[in-house]
Amino acid sequence: MKKKKNKKRKVVRFRKLTFKLTSRQMASLEAYCRRHATTPVKVIKQKLSPFLKLTNDPQKDNIVHPQQLKIFDMPGYVESNV
């Protein structure tokens, strides 16, 4: 008799995300959706899409740490244009 092969698990393609809104925030969101003839889910996805782009080369944010040394801000330093 042949043995049954174990089925591979289905890959999860989507994840659930939940968050809470106050009743006033939800009313505001619903009013926006009625004015623009869309749904709350579409609005949220549209607003998050720049952060969720699936690109190969993620853009690096040039954020300078507040404790980084500033070597060219020393008193008496004169920059020469040679």
Secondary structure, 3 states (H helix, E strand, C coil): CCCCCCCCCCCCCCCCCCCCCCHHHHHHHHHHHHHHCCCHHHHHHHHHHHHCCCCCCCCCCCCCCCCCCCHHHCCCCCCCCC
